[in-house]
Amino acid sequence: MKGLEELTPREIVRELDKYIIGQDAAKRAVAIAMRNRLRRQKLPEKWKREVLPKNILMIGPTGVGKTEIARRLAKLSGSPFLKVEATRFTEVGYVGKNVDSMIRDLVEISVNMVKAEEMERVKERAERLAEELLLDYLTGTVRKKPVNIMELLMGRPPREETMQQPPPSDERREELRKKLRNGELDETEVEIEVEEAAMPIMMMGSGELEDLGIDLSSLFGNLLPKKRKKRRVKVKEAKRILTQMEAERLIDMDKVIQEALDRAQNRGIVFIDEIDKIAFSGSGSSGPDVSRQGVQRDLLPIVEGTTIMTKYGPVRTDYILFIAAGAFHMSKPSDLIPELQGRFPIRVELDSLTKEDFIRILKEPENAITKQYQALLATEGVELIFTDDGLDEIATVAFDLNQRLENIGARRLYTVMEKVLEDVSFYAPDIPDKKVVIDRKYVKAKVENIAKDENLSSYIL
């Protein structure tokens, strides 16, 4: 597949079509937003500073693909992606999460993403170093360690670890290396030395310090030497542990952090769900509405562009793409404070899903729920076959339930499918006939009675 910089907006939409059915207007909007980001990178510095991302407000009921569009777009672009619910935040001064914390969470995701990429890049070298270290342990060779400065400062004499036994011959080492690579020693136990994880530092008010971007663990943890302990594990596990340790030594964390900060600032995507829940409708100015407006006011400078302090350094939010979403059943976008409305210039309305959409959702996406169940049950040797009339009946039941009960969109398919396949999933290891056909008759037998009883269906489906 092409990299995002090579994809045109039409090609971005085609990639999203592999996972999301319908919602063409929303797909076009996010495709244009991502393409404009790439266009911005090619601008002269003068214009690059002026061109800000056009944030998007998605309006539509739950379960129609709002989150999935944003999540797939982030994965396609390799951007740090964070999904938050607006309802988890409270106005500064109230008990609850500070709005600034969403940027700190985004940076943390970005750091982990870049670190994972760097560790993958050095994996081959780390494996070679880990192999040599593991051979040292297997042959009883302990390399001489440097003097511990902290022990000298505390008045203790330096300890020098020497060879436990004479070094083995090269032939013996190569013989062990061959067995190690062939997996012949995987179940052999070996004693290795690992760095002990530092205990988290707990202090009163540490949550507030974290919200200010102060990391106590890093602040005090670096003042003390890292403890090491011996662990007895199988060679296969030792290889994994030592490779991880060596990879972490090989990567430059300062470089990782700088790249992560840059990626979060210029390519980060924050998806704010349930933004309609903090919209204020009415003329009153008391009760929870005060806090809702407070959250909007706290959110405004972040969306407009400000500097947030994180434990990795300051982060500018000017070029982060914000995608907000809400059903707006009880309120409307104009109930948001005017300044915040203006920061989401692109508005897209997502359609409610029809029965035909449900059938397509069951058949077409690369990660369709039917394909997931087929893959899961194939591990038990069961071949699961969905007929067209069977899928039609599942879609009919799900659509009817959404009409009669609360409309939860495509999520209803999961509850119906789980009920339809409950017996197959339970008895899969013991089924004599490993071929199971899910047709209309089978679906009706499993859910028809429940679907007809409104009291039952409201609890079970």
N, C-alpha and C positions, 0 to 999 in steps of 0.2 A: 504494500500500500504506500502511496505517496506520503511525504511529510506534509504537515499542515501548510507550510509556506508554498507548496506546489499545488494545493487544492484551490480550485475556484469556488465561489459561493454555491454554484450548482452541484459541484462534486461534494462539498461539505454536506449539502442537503441529502444527496444520494447515500452518503455514509450514515447519516442519521436515520434514513429510511430503513436501514437494515435492522434497526432496533425499535423504532417508534412508528406506529401506524397513524396516518393522517397528520393533522395539526401543521399543515403546510405553511401557514402565515408565521407561526412561531419559529419554525425551522429556518425560514427565509430571514427573519429578523436576527437570529443568533448567528447565522452564516455571514450576514453583512457585517455584524459587529466584530466577528473574528477577522474577517478580511480587512476591515478598516484598521485593526491593530497591526496587521502585517504591513499595510500601506504606510502607517505612521512610522514604523521602524526605518522605512526608506527615505523619509523626509529629511531635509536639511535641519540642523539643530534648532534654527529659529522657529520653524513651523512645528517641529516635534514637540516643543514645549507648549504650544498653543492648542494642539489637537487632543482633546480629552475623549475618553470612551463615552459612547452613548448608552447609558444604562437602560435596562429593559424592564417593563412591568408586564408580567403575564397574568391574565385574568381568566379564571376558569375553575370549574368544580374539581374536587379531589379525584385522583386516580386517572387523569386524562393524559398525563405524560409531561407535566411541567418540570418536575425534578429530573426525570430521566433525560429530557432534552439537555438540560444544563450539565448533568453528570457526564453524559456521553460526549458532549462538546469539549469538556475539560479533558477527558481521557484522550480524545482525538488530537487535541492541541498540546498535550503533555503539560498542561498548566496546573499549578496548585489549585485545588478546588475545596471549598468549604461550604457545607450546607448547615444553616442555623434556622431555628424558629424564632420569629420576632417575639413570641410570647415568653421566651426564657429570660429576656432582658427586663430590667427595671431602671427607672430613672436614678441617676446618681443621688445617693443619700438614702435610698430604699434598700431593703434586703433583697439580694438577687445578683445576677451576673451583670457586670458592667458592659456596656455596648462595645467599648474598646477591646474587650477580650476576643471578639471575633477576628480582629486583625492579628492578635498574638497567636490564636489558634491556626490561622492561615499560614503564618510564618513557620510555626512548628511543623505543619504538614509539608511546607516547602523544603525545610531543612532535612526532614526525613526522606523526602523524595530524592533530593540531590545526593544525600549520603548513600542511599541505596544504589544510585547510579554509579557513584564513585567506587563503592565496594564491589560492584559487579565488574567495573573496569579493571580493578587490581586483583580480581578473584584468582586468576591463573597464577600470578606471582605469589599470592598469599597461600595458595594450595601447595606450591613448591616449598615455601618456607615452613609451612605447617608439617609437611612430610619430613623435612630434615629434623625438626624439633621432635616429632613423634618417634623417629628412629633413634634419637638421643635417649628418649625415655625407655624405649624398648630394649636398647642395648645397655642401659644403666649409665650412660654418659651424661654428666651434669656439667654444663658449661660454667666457667668462672663468671661470677656476677660482680658488678661494680660495687664499690663501698657505699653503704647507705649513709648519706649525709646527716639525716635526722638522728641516727644512732650516735654519730660522732658528736653532734651538738648536745645530746643527752648524756655524754660522758661514757658511752659504752665503747669497748674496743671493737674495731672493725672485724667483721666475720668474712672470711674468704672461703667459698665453697670450691672444692677441687674435685677432680675425678673420683667417683666412687670406686671405680675399678679401671684397670688399664683400658685404653680405647680399643674396641674390637678391630679386627682386620677389615680391610676394604671389602674382601670377598664376603665376609659374614654380613656386613652392612648392606651390600648389594643384594645378597640373598634375601634378607628381610624386606628390602625395598620391593623386590619382585613379588613377594608374597603379599605385601601390603597393597600393592596396586591391583593384584588379582583378587583381592577380597578374602584371602585365606585367613587373615588375622582379624577379621571384623568382629568376631565374638570373643576374642582374647581380651582379658582385662588388663588395664595399664593404669598406673598412678601418674597423674599430671598435676602441674601447678597452675592455678588460675587466679586472676585478680578477683577479690571478693567485692561484691556490689556494696557500695556505701549505703548505710542506713539513711533514709530520708530525714532531714532536719525539720522537726516540728516545733513551731513557735506560735504563740498567740498572735493572731492578726496576720499570719503568713498569707492568707487568701488575699488580703488587701495589698500586701507587698507584691504578690504575683500579678495582680491587676495593674500595678505600677511598672511592671516589667522587670522586677528585681528577683533574681533566682538565688535563693539562700543556699541551695545545695552546691551550686557552682562557686558562690562567694566564699563559703567556709570549707567546702570539700577539697579545694585545691591547696589549702594550707596544710593539710595532713597527708602523709604518705599513703599510697594505696596498699591495702593489706592483701596478702596473697595466702591462699590456702590450697591444700592438696586434696584432690578428688580422685576416687578410683572409679573409672568408667570403662566401657568397652571401647575398643579401638575405633569402631565406626563413629561413635559419639565423640570420642576424643579428636578425631580428624575434623569434625564439624566445629567443635569448640575452638580448637587451635587455629583453624582457617579464619574464623570470625575474629579472633584476637589479632592475628597477623594483618588482616585486612584493615582493621581499625587503626593499627599502627602505621600502615602505609599511606592512608589518606591524610590529606592536609585539611584539618577541620576549619582553619581560618579561611581557606579558599572555598570550602563547602558553604560556609556561612555567608560569605560575600555573594556567591552565586545564588544561594537560596533567597537572600534579601532582594537581589535584583529581579529574580524570577517572580517573587511574590508581588513586588511593586509594579512590574511592567506586564506580567502575564497572569496574575492571580485572578480568580473568579470567586466571588462570594454570592451564594444563592440564599436569599432571605425569604423563607417560606412564612405563610400565615401573616403577611404584613397587614391584611385586612383586619386582623384581631387587635391591632393597635390604632386603627382608624377611629376617629372620634366623630360620632353623629349626634347632634343635639346641641342645645344651648347651655346645658348645665356645666358647672366647673368644679364638681366635687366628686369624691369617690374614686373608682378605678380610672375614670376618664382623665384625671389629672396625671396619673402615672403614664397612661398611654401617650398623651401629648408630650410628656417628659421624655419618653423613649424616642419619640420622633425627633425631638429637639436634639437629643444626644446623638442620634443617628445622622442627622443632617451634616455636621462638619466632616464626618468620616466619608460620606458619599460625595460631598463637595470637594474634599481634598484637604488633608491635614497631616501632621506628623504624629505617629503613635510610637511611644517608647516600648520596646520589647527587650527581653533578656539578651537578644542577639544584636541589638542596636536599633537606631531609629528607622522607621519605615514610613514612606510617603504613600498616601492612599489615592493620590490624584489619578493614577492610571490603572487602578484595579477596576475590573468590570463587575458591577453589581447587577444581579438579576433578582428582582423581587417578584413574589407570586402570592396570589390569594384568591379565594372563591368569591369574595365580596357579595355574599348572600344577604347579610344584615347591614352592610354599609356599601359605599361606592368609592372609587378612587378619589373623587373630589372631596371626600371626608378627611383625607390626609392633609396635613398642613401645607399651604400653598408652596412654601419653599421646597419641601420634599417632593411634591408632585413634579415640580420643574426639573428635578434631578433625575427623573425617569421619563425622558422624552419619547421613548419608543414604547407604544402600548400595543399589545397583541392579545386578542381574545381567543381562547382555546374552546373548541366545540365539545359538547357532551358526546359520549361514545354511543353509537347505534349498535344494533344486533349484528349488522354486517361488519362493523369495526371489530367487534368481539371475535367473530369467526376469523378475520384476518389476523388478529392478535394471537389466536391459537395456532395459526398455520405458518405465518410468514417470517416473523423476526428470527434472527439467528439464535437468539436466546429464548425462544418461545417456551412457555411453561410445559407444553406437550413434549418438546424435545428434551427438556430437563428431566421430566419423569421417565422418559424412555431411557435416557442415559443412566439414571439412578437405578432403575430396575434391571437394566442390562448387567449390572455388577452382580446380580443374583441369578443371572442366566435366563431372566424372563424377557420375552419379546412382547412389547406393548404396541398394539396396533389401534390407531384411532381412525374410524371410518368417517366419511363426510357427514352422514346423518347423525353420528355420535357427537361430533364437534358442533353441529347445528343445534342439537338438543342442549348441550352445555351452555352455548351462547344464549339460547332462548331462556333458559332458567336464570342465568346471571342477569340478563337484561330485564326480565320480568321482576326479579327481586329488587333491582335498582329502582324500578318504577314504583313498586309498592312500598318498599322500605326506604331507607336513606340511600341516596345515590353516591356510591363510593367508587364509581368508575371501574377500571380494569381490575382493581383489587378484589372485586366480587368474584372474578374468575378463579382466583386462588382458593377462596373458601369453598366454592362449588367443586372445583377439581379435587381438592383434598378429601371431600366427602365421597366423591365418586370413586376415588382410588384407595380409600381407606383399607378395605379388605385385601386388595391386591398387595398393598405395601406391607400389611401385617403378615399375610400368609406366604409372601414371595419365596422365602427359602424352602417351603414345604409343598409348593404347588407341583403336582405331578406333570401337568401339561404346561410347559413353559411358554405357551403362546396364548396371550390374553387379548381378546378383541373388545374394544370399547365402542359399541354401537348405540343407536338410539334406545333400543330395548334395555341394554345394560344400564345406561344413564338413568332412565326412568325408574328402573327397579331400585336404584340407590337413593335418588333424591326426590322423586315425584311426591311421595306422601309428605315429606318434610316441607317441600316448597309450597304445597297447597295449604298447610296449616300455618297461618300467619304468626301465631304465638311461638311455634317451634322454629320456624325459619328465621324469625328475628333474633333468636338466640344462637342457632346452629349455623345458619348460612349468612 
